[in-house]
Amino acid sequence: MSAVPASGLAARWRAVHARWHAGQHHWRHSMRHSLKWRLVIVFLMLALALTGVFLFGMKRVVQAGWTAYAKPMVADYVDKLTAEIGSPPSVERVRAITARLPVTVRIEGPQVQHDSHPGMRQHKPWARHYGDEEPGVDRWGFERRTADGHRIHFGLTDPLHDGQPRLLGWVTLAALLGLTVAAFAYVRRMLRPLQQINEGVARFGAGNFSQPITNVRRDELGDLAERVNGMATSLHGMLEAKRALLLAISHELRSPLTRARVNAELVGESEHRDALLRDLGEMRDLISDLLEGERLTTGHAALHTESVPLAALVRELVATQFADATLTLDLDDTIGAVQADAMRLKLLLRNLIDNALRHSAGAAQAPVVSLQRADGGRIALGVRDFGPGVSSEQLQRLSEPFYRADSARTRATGGVGLGLYLCRLIAQAHGGELRIAHATPGLSVQALIRP
């Protein structure tokens, strides 16, 4: 068996240590974040505290009762038993006493040696259970000396066992823990609507207002659910009004723009005519992108799905619309057809390629169009450019509508800041996401879609 190199052992130890630290961090985060687990810890601490207080209090009560009442009476009764046994001690009287009482008697002295229960283990004095062991004092009076030099030891045939107080403590703890579990179950049932409210808020945040929060309670949490539903209804109404206004304005602008473009084309060729046509084309594209974005906000419902062979779709788009561009294709031909919206996927890919070509002008390497399998059974359709890239702060905002990493350069090279925004909506409508990452150099943009 070959020995593992020291470097390998060190690497394993670092990996185990990193996993342990990650687990600790996850546990601490869960404890801070989860109201349920914090309630569990609070209930357990409450149960332990109640058990400790109960046992301490009961011990003090029993000790005080013994010192004030039981001890004097026991000592007086032991004196009477000693007198009854006599001096010198009478074995017959000892037998008579042990026959009628649950006690043990052991006599040690010059004349009499007797044990009423030979072989019985000598139990610890009761005083140890109550902290009443004073040096130099016979414990509770269970031992007496006679005038002729005999020592008489009294005990119980069935004394309190050593483990009984401990057993009582465990039973009490178990009972308190049972009550704590029952109380936690009741509190958890009371807080159950919080999960429904959390799920409802997540739906509303994702733009799904079709299903309100189910309200089956008539308490403060039920009132909160009703208020959240009311807020969602108001937000949905405002969003719908904004969407309707935007669609109406976009539709109304199309006709004047078309007439303006026709009139501009009738003007004689000049630099001003070309600039006017470019501006009108940019406005037309802006309106088209706005309308498409509003349609895609409904998610999957806006798609017209069919069986789409992705590799063939990419090749067709590149051959027809980017025949003059220099592109590198990296396609996995083993990926078969998927159910998707072919027109929206073409729009996504066209925007990604346009963006890569626009920002990689002068780069040493052409943009790469890729189609690969990704994690979770998804398919990655993306483009990587070799341009200057953007900063980390700008990277997080590239898919926001109308955001431009470089406003002056973007206006000079075209684009209104809606390309990556539409790509993100198309990817989400197909059940996926848009990932934008540094590629060093350049950027890598991938649309992860579910087949």
C-alpha positions as CSV (number, residue, x, y, z in Angstrom):
1,M,0.0,0.0,0.0
2,S,1.6,3.2,-1.1
3,A,1.9,6.1,1.3
4,V,0.0,9.3,0.7
5,P,2.3,12.3,0.1
6,A,2.3,14.9,2.8
7,S,1.0,17.5,0.3
8,G,-2.0,15.3,-0.4
9,L,-2.8,14.9,3.3
10,A,-2.5,18.6,3.8
11,A,-4.9,19.2,0.9
12,R,-7.4,16.7,2.3
13,W,-7.1,18.3,5.7
14,R,-7.7,21.8,4.2
15,A,-10.7,20.5,2.3
16,V,-12.2,18.9,5.5
17,H,-11.5,22.0,7.5
18,A,-13.1,24.2,4.8
19,R,-16.2,21.9,4.7
20,W,-16.4,22.1,8.5
21,H,-16.2,25.8,8.5
22,A,-18.8,26.0,5.8
23,G,-21.1,23.8,7.8
24,Q,-20.6,25.9,10.9
25,H,-21.4,29.1,9.0
26,H,-24.5,27.5,7.5
27,W,-25.7,26.4,10.9
28,R,-25.1,29.8,12.5
29,H,-26.9,31.5,9.6
30,S,-29.8,29.0,9.9
31,M,-30.1,29.7,13.6
32,R,-30.1,33.5,13.1
33,H,-32.5,33.3,10.2
34,S,-35.0,30.7,11.3
35,L,-37.6,31.8,13.7
36,K,-38.7,28.1,14.2
37,W,-35.3,27.0,15.4
38,R,-34.9,30.0,17.7
39,L,-38.2,29.1,19.3
40,V,-37.0,25.6,19.8
41,I,-33.9,26.8,21.6
42,V,-35.9,29.2,23.7
43,F,-38.3,26.5,24.7
44,L,-35.5,24.0,25.6
45,M,-33.7,26.6,27.7
46,L,-37.0,27.5,29.4
47,A,-37.6,23.8,30.2
48,L,-34.1,23.3,31.6
49,A,-34.4,26.5,33.7
50,L,-37.8,25.5,35.1
51,T,-36.5,22.1,35.9
52,G,-33.5,23.5,37.8
53,V,-35.5,26.0,39.7
54,F,-38.1,23.3,40.6
55,L,-35.5,20.8,41.9
56,F,-33.6,23.4,43.8
57,G,-36.8,24.8,45.4
58,M,-38.1,21.3,46.3
59,K,-34.8,20.3,47.8
60,R,-34.8,23.4,50.0
61,V,-38.4,22.9,51.0
62,V,-37.8,19.2,52.0
63,Q,-34.6,20.2,53.8
64,A,-36.3,22.9,55.8
65,G,-39.2,20.6,56.7
66,W,-36.8,17.8,57.8
67,T,-34.8,20.2,60.0
68,A,-37.8,21.8,61.6
69,Y,-40.2,18.8,62.1
70,A,-39.0,15.4,61.1
71,K,-35.5,15.4,62.7
72,P,-36.6,16.1,66.3
73,M,-39.3,13.5,66.1
74,V,-37.0,10.9,64.7
75,A,-34.3,11.6,67.3
76,D,-36.9,11.3,70.1
77,Y,-38.2,8.0,68.7
78,V,-34.7,6.6,68.5
79,D,-34.1,7.5,72.1
80,K,-37.3,5.6,73.1
81,L,-36.1,2.5,71.0
82,T,-32.7,2.7,72.8
83,A,-34.4,2.8,76.2
84,E,-36.6,-0.2,75.2
85,I,-33.6,-2.2,74.2
86,G,-32.1,-1.6,77.6
87,S,-28.6,-1.7,79.0
88,P,-27.0,-4.1,78.5
89,P,-28.9,-4.5,75.2
90,S,-31.4,-7.3,75.0
91,V,-31.3,-9.3,71.8
92,E,-34.9,-10.5,72.4
93,R,-36.2,-7.0,72.5
94,V,-34.2,-6.1,69.4
95,R,-35.9,-9.0,67.6
96,A,-39.3,-7.8,68.8
97,I,-38.6,-4.3,67.6
98,T,-37.4,-5.4,64.1
99,A,-40.4,-7.7,63.9
100,R,-42.9,-4.9,64.2
101,L,-41.0,-2.0,62.6
102,P,-39.1,-1.7,59.3
103,V,-35.8,-0.9,61.0
104,T,-32.4,-2.6,61.3
105,V,-30.4,-2.7,64.5
106,R,-26.7,-3.5,64.9
107,I,-25.1,-3.7,68.3
108,E,-21.4,-3.4,68.9
109,G,-20.0,-3.7,72.4
110,P,-18.1,-5.6,75.0
111,Q,-20.9,-8.0,75.9
112,V,-23.3,-8.1,73.0
113,Q,-22.5,-8.3,69.3
114,H,-25.7,-8.6,67.2
115,D,-27.0,-7.6,63.7
116,S,-30.7,-7.9,63.0
117,H,-30.1,-8.0,59.2
118,P,-26.7,-9.6,58.6
119,G,-25.4,-9.1,55.1
120,M,-27.6,-6.0,54.3
121,R,-25.6,-3.2,52.7
122,Q,-25.3,-0.3,55.0
123,H,-27.2,2.6,53.3
124,K,-25.9,6.1,53.2
125,P,-27.5,8.2,56.0
126,W,-30.4,10.3,54.9
127,A,-28.6,13.4,56.0
128,R,-26.5,13.3,52.9
129,H,-29.6,13.8,50.7
130,Y,-30.3,17.0,52.6
131,G,-26.9,18.4,53.3
132,D,-27.2,17.8,57.1
133,E,-23.8,16.4,57.9
134,E,-22.4,18.3,60.7
135,P,-19.0,17.2,62.0
136,G,-19.0,15.7,65.4
137,V,-22.8,15.1,65.5
138,D,-24.4,11.7,65.2
139,R,-26.4,11.9,61.9
140,W,-30.0,12.5,62.8
141,G,-29.6,10.5,66.1
142,F,-29.5,7.1,64.2
143,E,-26.6,6.0,66.5
144,R,-26.7,5.8,70.3
145,R,-24.3,4.8,73.0
146,T,-25.4,3.0,76.2
147,A,-24.0,3.5,79.7
148,D,-22.2,0.1,79.5
149,G,-20.2,1.0,76.4
150,H,-22.4,-0.5,73.6
151,R,-23.1,1.3,70.4
152,I,-26.5,0.8,68.8
153,H,-26.9,1.6,65.0
154,F,-30.4,2.1,63.7
155,G,-31.3,1.9,60.0
156,L,-34.2,1.3,57.7
157,T,-35.0,-1.9,55.9
158,D,-36.3,0.1,52.9
159,P,-34.6,3.5,53.0
160,L,-34.7,6.1,50.3
161,H,-32.5,4.8,47.5
162,D,-29.6,6.9,46.3
163,G,-31.0,7.3,42.8
164,Q,-34.5,8.3,43.7
165,P,-33.9,12.1,43.8
166,R,-32.0,11.8,40.5
167,L,-34.8,9.7,39.0
168,L,-37.3,12.3,40.2
169,G,-35.3,15.0,38.5
170,W,-35.2,13.1,35.2
171,V,-38.9,12.4,35.4
172,T,-39.6,16.0,36.1
173,L,-37.3,17.1,33.2
174,A,-39.0,14.6,30.8
175,A,-42.4,16.0,31.8
176,L,-41.3,19.6,31.3
177,L,-39.8,18.7,27.9
178,G,-43.1,17.0,26.9
179,L,-44.9,20.2,27.9
180,T,-42.4,22.2,26.0
181,V,-42.8,20.1,22.8
182,A,-46.6,20.5,23.1
183,A,-46.2,24.3,23.6
184,F,-43.9,24.5,20.6
185,A,-46.3,22.5,18.4
186,Y,-49.1,24.9,19.3
187,V,-46.9,28.0,18.6
188,R,-45.8,26.5,15.3
189,R,-49.4,25.9,14.4
190,M,-50.2,29.5,15.3
191,L,-47.3,30.8,13.1
192,R,-48.1,28.5,10.2
193,P,-49.7,31.4,8.2
194,L,-46.2,33.0,8.0
195,Q,-45.1,30.3,5.5
196,Q,-48.2,31.1,3.3
197,I,-47.5,34.8,3.6
198,N,-43.8,34.2,2.6
199,E,-44.8,32.1,-0.4
200,G,-47.4,34.7,-1.5
201,V,-44.9,37.6,-1.2
202,A,-42.4,35.6,-3.3
203,R,-45.1,35.1,-6.0
204,F,-46.0,38.8,-6.0
205,G,-42.3,39.7,-6.2
206,A,-42.0,37.5,-9.3
207,G,-44.9,39.3,-10.9
208,N,-47.5,36.5,-10.4
209,F,-50.6,38.0,-8.9
210,S,-53.0,35.3,-10.1
211,Q,-53.1,33.4,-6.7
212,P,-53.6,35.5,-3.5
213,I,-52.5,34.4,-0.1
214,T,-54.9,31.8,1.4
215,N,-56.4,33.3,4.5
216,V,-58.1,30.8,6.8
217,R,-57.4,32.6,10.1
218,R,-59.2,35.3,11.9
219,D,-56.3,36.7,14.0
220,E,-53.5,39.2,13.5
221,L,-51.7,37.0,11.0
222,G,-54.9,36.7,9.1
223,D,-55.2,40.5,9.1
224,L,-51.6,40.7,7.9
225,A,-52.4,38.3,5.0
226,E,-55.4,40.4,4.0
227,R,-53.3,43.6,4.0
228,V,-50.6,41.9,1.9
229,N,-53.3,40.7,-0.6
230,G,-54.7,44.2,-0.7
231,M,-51.3,45.7,-1.4
232,A,-50.7,43.1,-4.1
233,T,-54.0,44.0,-5.7
234,S,-53.1,47.7,-5.7
235,L,-49.6,47.0,-7.2
236,H,-51.1,44.8,-9.8
237,G,-53.5,47.5,-10.8
238,M,-50.8,50.1,-11.1
239,L,-48.6,47.8,-13.1
240,E,-51.4,46.9,-15.5
241,A,-52.3,50.6,-15.9
242,K,-48.6,51.4,-16.6
243,R,-48.4,48.5,-19.1
244,A,-51.6,49.6,-20.9
245,L,-50.4,53.2,-21.1
246,L,-47.0,52.1,-22.5
247,L,-48.6,49.8,-25.1
248,A,-51.0,52.5,-26.1
249,I,-48.3,55.1,-26.5
250,S,-46.0,52.6,-28.4
251,H,-48.8,51.7,-30.8
252,E,-49.8,55.3,-31.4
253,L,-46.2,56.2,-32.2
254,R,-45.8,53.6,-34.9
255,S,-47.9,55.4,-37.4
256,P,-46.2,58.8,-37.2
257,L,-42.8,57.2,-37.3
258,T,-43.7,55.2,-40.4
259,R,-45.0,58.4,-42.1
260,A,-41.9,60.3,-41.0
261,R,-39.6,57.6,-42.4
262,V,-41.5,57.6,-45.8
263,N,-41.2,61.4,-46.0
264,A,-37.5,61.3,-45.1
265,E,-36.8,58.8,-47.8
266,L,-38.4,61.2,-50.4
267,V,-35.8,63.9,-49.5
268,G,-32.7,64.1,-51.6
269,E,-29.7,62.1,-50.5
270,S,-27.5,64.0,-48.0
271,E,-25.8,63.6,-44.7
272,H,-28.7,65.0,-42.8
273,R,-31.2,62.6,-44.5
274,D,-29.0,59.6,-43.5
275,A,-28.8,60.8,-39.9
276,L,-32.6,61.3,-39.8
277,L,-33.2,57.8,-41.1
278,R,-30.9,56.4,-38.5
279,D,-32.7,58.2,-35.7
280,L,-36.0,57.1,-37.0
281,G,-34.8,53.5,-37.2
282,E,-33.5,53.7,-33.7
283,M,-36.9,54.9,-32.5
284,R,-38.6,52.1,-34.4
285,D,-36.4,49.5,-32.8
286,L,-37.0,51.1,-29.4
287,I,-40.8,50.8,-29.7
288,S,-40.5,47.3,-31.0
289,D,-38.3,46.3,-28.0
290,L,-40.6,48.0,-25.6
291,L,-43.6,46.1,-26.9
292,E,-41.7,42.8,-26.9
293,G,-40.6,43.4,-23.4
294,E,-44.1,44.0,-22.2
295,R,-45.3,40.9,-23.9
296,L,-42.6,38.8,-22.2
297,T,-43.4,40.1,-18.7
298,T,-46.2,37.5,-18.7
299,G,-43.5,34.8,-18.8
300,H,-44.1,31.4,-20.4
301,A,-47.7,32.4,-21.4
302,A,-46.2,34.7,-24.1
303,L,-44.3,32.0,-25.9
304,H,-45.4,30.0,-29.0
305,T,-43.5,26.8,-28.4
306,E,-42.7,24.2,-30.9
307,S,-39.9,21.6,-31.5
308,V,-36.8,23.6,-32.3
309,P,-33.4,22.0,-33.3
310,L,-31.1,24.5,-31.6
311,A,-27.9,23.8,-33.5
312,A,-29.7,24.2,-36.8
313,L,-31.4,27.4,-35.6
314,V,-28.0,28.9,-34.6
315,R,-26.4,28.0,-38.0
316,E,-29.4,29.4,-39.9
317,L,-29.4,32.7,-38.0
318,V,-25.6,33.2,-38.4
319,A,-25.8,32.3,-42.2
320,T,-28.7,34.7,-42.9
321,Q,-28.3,37.7,-40.7
322,F,-24.5,37.7,-39.9
323,A,-23.1,36.4,-43.2
324,D,-20.6,39.3,-43.4
325,A,-19.5,39.0,-39.7
326,T,-16.6,36.9,-38.5
327,L,-17.9,34.5,-35.9
328,T,-16.6,31.2,-34.3
329,L,-19.2,28.5,-33.7
330,D,-18.8,26.0,-30.8
331,L,-22.0,23.9,-31.0
332,D,-22.8,20.6,-29.4
333,D,-24.7,18.7,-32.2
334,T,-25.7,16.0,-29.8
335,I,-28.3,18.4,-28.3
336,G,-31.6,17.5,-30.0
337,A,-34.7,19.5,-30.5
338,V,-36.3,21.2,-27.6
339,Q,-39.7,22.7,-27.0
340,A,-39.2,26.5,-27.3
341,D,-40.2,29.7,-29.1
342,A,-38.0,29.8,-32.2
343,M,-38.7,33.5,-32.9
344,R,-37.8,34.5,-29.4
345,L,-34.7,32.4,-29.3
346,K,-33.6,34.0,-32.6
347,L,-34.2,37.4,-31.1
348,L,-32.1,36.5,-28.0
349,L,-29.3,35.1,-30.1
350,R,-29.4,38.1,-32.5
351,N,-29.2,40.6,-29.6
352,L,-26.2,38.7,-28.0
353,I,-24.3,38.5,-31.3
354,D,-25.0,42.2,-32.0
355,N,-23.8,43.1,-28.6
356,A,-20.6,41.0,-28.9
357,L,-19.8,42.4,-32.4
358,R,-20.5,46.0,-31.2
359,H,-18.1,45.8,-28.2
360,S,-15.4,43.7,-29.7
361,A,-14.5,45.9,-32.7
362,G,-10.7,45.7,-33.1
363,A,-10.3,42.6,-30.9
364,A,-7.7,40.0,-31.9
365,Q,-10.2,37.2,-31.8
366,A,-13.8,36.9,-33.2
367,P,-16.7,36.3,-30.9
368,V,-17.6,32.7,-30.1
369,V,-21.2,31.5,-30.4
370,S,-21.7,28.4,-28.2
371,L,-24.4,25.8,-27.6
372,Q,-23.5,23.4,-24.7
373,R,-25.1,21.3,-22.0
374,A,-25.2,23.0,-18.5
375,D,-25.9,22.1,-15.0
376,G,-29.3,20.8,-13.9
377,G,-30.1,19.4,-17.3
378,R,-30.3,22.9,-18.8
379,I,-28.9,24.0,-22.1
380,A,-26.6,27.0,-22.4
381,L,-26.9,29.2,-25.5
382,G,-24.4,32.0,-25.3
383,V,-21.9,34.3,-26.9
384,R,-18.4,35.3,-25.7
385,D,-16.6,38.4,-27.0
386,F,-13.0,39.4,-26.6
387,G,-13.5,43.1,-26.1
388,P,-12.4,45.3,-23.2
389,G,-15.2,44.2,-20.9
390,V,-16.8,46.1,-18.1
391,S,-16.1,46.7,-14.4
392,S,-17.6,44.4,-11.7
393,E,-20.1,47.2,-10.7
394,Q,-21.4,47.6,-14.2
395,L,-21.6,43.8,-14.7
396,Q,-24.4,43.5,-12.2
397,R,-26.5,46.0,-14.1
398,L,-26.0,45.0,-17.7
399,S,-29.4,43.3,-18.0
400,E,-31.4,46.2,-16.6
401,P,-33.6,48.1,-19.1
402,F,-32.0,51.2,-20.6
403,Y,-28.7,50.7,-18.8
404,R,-25.5,51.6,-20.7
405,A,-22.1,50.7,-19.5
406,D,-20.7,53.5,-21.7
407,S,-23.4,55.9,-22.8
408,A,-21.3,57.9,-25.3
409,R,-19.8,54.8,-27.0
410,T,-23.2,53.0,-27.1
411,R,-25.0,55.9,-28.6
412,A,-22.2,56.2,-31.2
413,T,-22.4,52.5,-32.1
414,G,-26.1,52.0,-31.8
415,G,-28.4,50.4,-29.3
416,V,-30.8,51.7,-26.7
417,G,-30.0,49.5,-23.7
418,L,-32.8,47.0,-24.1
419,G,-30.9,44.1,-25.8
420,L,-29.7,42.2,-22.7
421,Y,-32.9,43.1,-20.9
422,L,-34.9,41.3,-23.6
423,C,-32.5,38.4,-23.4
424,R,-33.1,38.0,-19.7
425,L,-36.9,38.1,-20.2
426,I,-36.7,35.4,-22.9
427,A,-34.5,33.2,-20.8
428,Q,-36.8,33.5,-17.8
429,A,-39.8,32.8,-20.0
430,H,-38.1,29.5,-21.0
431,G,-37.7,28.6,-17.4
432,G,-34.1,29.6,-17.1
433,E,-31.8,32.6,-16.5
434,L,-29.3,34.9,-18.1
435,R,-25.7,34.7,-16.8
436,I,-23.2,37.4,-17.5
437,A,-19.6,36.9,-16.4
438,H,-16.1,38.2,-17.0
439,A,-14.2,36.1,-19.5
440,T,-10.8,37.8,-19.4
441,P,-10.7,39.3,-21.9
442,G,-14.3,40.3,-22.7
443,L,-17.6,39.1,-21.5
444,S,-19.4,35.7,-21.6
445,V,-23.2,35.9,-21.8
446,Q,-25.2,32.6,-21.5
447,A,-28.9,32.0,-21.6
448,L,-29.7,28.9,-19.6
449,I,-33.0,27.4,-20.8
450,R,-34.8,24.2,-19.8
451,P,-35.5,21.7,-22.6
